[in-house]
Amino acid sequence: MLIRSETAADFTTISRVNYQAFKNHPHHKPGAEPTEQLIVERLRADNALTLSLVAEIDHQIVGHIAISPVTIASGQQHWYGLGPVAVLPAVQGQGIGSSLIRKAIDTMIQRGAEGIVVLGEPGYYNRFGFKVCDAITLPGVPAEYFMAITLKDTSAEGHIAYHPAFQ
């Protein structure tokens, strides 16, 4: 497996991977169409896609991860949101998503990020060091599903806001 930065030639395939990965996903209402591919497209269009990595197997893109800036009410800088993370259903459970997450975290450390937040399953994201942090919150979601990982010796506090593409 090769993990690399996206190129313009990948945009259509990235949208397809995100759509297929989230079609019929349990967190979507039955019959609802996924919107994760639209989120990535809007982030890219607004130049707010800080990091966009793809996973390739045999020269075929099978996974994607996005990282974008978040705003913290108290003004801390250099914090980012992880997601969406997408892996084609046919190859899920093979460590592709985990590899993308680890590579994204390592890349953001190299880029000087202070921390990363994620909205997701605690049982999955805890293994990468994400933990519930009472000092930072995402209004309107159960606290146990909003986690953070601090990448430097700093802390953050306050409400988090994702880019408008997520709305």
C-alpha positions in Angstrom: 0.0 0.0 0.0 1.2 3.5 -0.9 0.0 6.6 1.0 0.5 9.8 -0.8 -0.8 13.4 -1.1 -3.7 13.9 -3.5 -3.2 15.3 -6.9 -5.7 17.1 -9.1 -6.1 13.8 -11.2 -7.4 12.1 -8.0 -10.3 14.5 -7.2 -13.1 12.4 -9.0 -11.8 9.2 -7.5 -11.6 10.7 -4.0 -15.2 11.8 -4.3 -16.3 8.3 -5.4 -14.3 6.6 -2.5 -15.9 8.9 0.0 -19.4 8.3 -1.4 -19.0 4.6 -1.5 -17.4 4.4 1.9 -20.3 6.3 3.5 -23.2 4.9 1.5 -25.4 2.9 3.9 -23.2 3.9 6.8 -24.9 3.4 10.2 -24.6 7.1 11.2 -26.7 8.1 8.1 -30.4 7.9 8.2 -31.8 5.0 6.2 -32.0 6.0 2.5 -30.1 9.3 3.1 -27.3 10.0 0.6 -23.8 10.5 2.0 -22.4 14.1 2.1 -18.8 13.3 3.0 -17.6 13.7 -0.6 -19.3 17.1 -0.8 -17.5 18.2 2.4 -14.1 17.3 0.9 -15.0 19.1 -2.4 -16.1 22.2 -0.5 -13.0 22.2 1.7 -10.9 21.9 -1.5 -12.8 24.7 -3.2 -12.4 27.0 -0.2 -8.7 26.2 0.1 -9.3 24.8 3.5 -8.1 21.2 2.9 -4.9 21.3 5.0 -4.0 17.7 4.3 -5.6 15.2 1.8 -4.0 11.8 1.6 -4.9 8.8 -0.5 -4.1 5.1 0.0 -3.4 3.1 -3.1 -3.2 -0.6 -3.7 -2.1 -1.8 -7.1 -2.3 1.8 -8.4 -6.0 2.1 -7.4 -7.1 4.6 -4.8 -8.9 2.6 -2.0 -8.9 5.2 0.8 -8.8 8.8 1.6 -8.3 11.1 4.7 -8.9 14.8 5.1 -7.6 17.3 7.7 -8.9 20.9 7.9 -8.5 23.8 10.3 -10.9 24.2 13.2 -11.6 27.4 15.1 -11.4 27.4 18.9 -13.6 30.0 20.8 -10.6 31.0 23.0 -8.4 31.7 20.0 -5.8 28.9 20.1 -4.3 28.4 16.7 -2.9 25.4 14.7 -5.7 23.0 15.7 -7.3 20.8 13.0 -10.1 18.5 12.4 -9.6 14.9 11.2 -12.2 13.7 8.8 -13.7 12.3 6.8 -11.7 9.1 6.7 -13.0 6.8 3.9 -12.1 3.3 2.8 -13.8 1.4 0.0 -16.2 -1.2 1.6 -14.5 -4.1 -0.3 -11.2 -3.5 1.5 -12.4 -2.2 4.9 -10.9 -4.0 8.0 -7.5 -4.4 6.4 -5.8 -1.5 8.3 -6.1 1.0 5.5 -8.0 3.6 7.6 -5.5 3.1 10.5 -2.6 3.7 8.2 -4.1 6.8 6.8 -4.8 8.2 10.3 -1.3 7.4 11.5 0.3 9.1 8.4 -2.0 12.1 8.8 -1.1 12.5 12.5 2.7 12.2 11.7 2.4 14.7 8.9 0.6 17.2 11.0 3.2 16.9 13.8 5.9 17.6 11.1 3.9 20.7 10.1 3.8 22.1 13.6 0.1 21.4 14.5 -0.8 21.9 18.1 -3.6 19.3 18.1 -6.3 17.4 16.2 -9.9 16.8 17.0 -12.2 14.1 15.7 -15.9 13.3 15.9 -16.2 9.5 15.8 -16.3 6.2 17.6 -14.2 6.3 20.8 -13.4 2.6 20.5 -11.8 3.2 17.1 -10.1 6.6 17.6 -8.7 5.9 21.2 -6.1 3.6 19.7 -4.5 6.6 18.0 -4.3 8.6 21.1 -7.6 10.6 20.8 -9.3 11.1 24.1 -12.3 13.0 25.4 -11.1 16.4 26.6 -13.5 18.3 28.9 -11.8 21.6 28.0 -12.8 21.5 24.4 -16.2 20.7 23.2 -18.3 20.5 20.0 -21.7 21.9 20.8 -24.6 19.6 19.9 -22.8 16.2 20.0 -22.5 13.7 22.8 -19.2 14.5 24.6 -17.9 10.9 24.4 -17.8 11.0 20.6 -15.7 14.2 20.4 -12.1 13.6 21.1 -8.7 15.4 20.7 -5.1 14.6 20.6 -2.6 17.2 21.7 0.6 17.2 19.5 2.6 19.7 21.5 2.9 20.8 25.2 0.0 23.1 24.8 -3.6 23.0 25.7 -6.8 24.3 24.2 -10.1 25.2 25.7 -13.5 26.3 24.4 -16.0 25.4 21.8 -14.7 24.0 18.5 -16.2 25.0 15.1 -15.4 23.1 12.0 -15.2 24.8 8.6 -18.7 25.7 7.1 -18.3 22.8 4.6 -19.3 20.5 7.4 -22.7 22.1 7.8 
